[in-house]
Amino acid sequence: MEEIIERSYNIDLCGFPHEEEVILEPMDLIQEYQEKRASLNAEIDHVLEQITSMLGGN
């Protein structure tokens, strides 16, 4: 009981972090998506170049 009072009656003792959802403006969301997509495409291209190089390709 003392612990609950000390925690201002907050009984959430599970210790899991609380995630807050960030809601972006539509154009900001599109820009973020495009940046992430470009980053992933670059990463895929790099991996494909490494594989091609290992296989003795051009």
N, C-alpha and C positions, 0 to 999 in steps of 0.2 A: 504494500500500500504506500509506503514511504517513497519508494522509487517512482511510482506513478505520480505522486504529488510533486516530487522534485522535478519531474519531466513536464510539469504544467499539464498534467492529465493527458499527455501524448502517449498512447498505448501502442504506437507503432515501434515495436522493439525488434523487428525482423532484421534490420540492418541493411536491407537492400537499398541501393541508391534510387532516388526518384528522378526519372527522366522527364524533362519538359519538352514538349513538341514545339519546334520553331516553325511558325507559319510565315512564309515569305510572300512578298508581293509577286504577282504572276510573272512579270518580266525578270525579277531577281531569281525566281525559281527556274525559269527557262535558261537564264545565263549560267546558273549553277549546274544545271543538267548538261549544258553544252560543254562547260569546262571539264566536268567529270568524264563525259564521253570522250573528249579529246585526249584526256590523260590516259584513259583506259585503252584507246586506240593506239596511242604511242607505246604503251606498255606491251600490247599484243604484237605490234610491229617489231619491237625490239626482241621479243621472245622468238618470233618467227625467223628473224635474221640469225639469231644464235642457232636455232635448229637447222636452218638451211646451211649455215657455215659448217656445222658438225657433220652434215650429210655430204659435204663436199660440193655444194651448189655454188652458184655464181654469187 
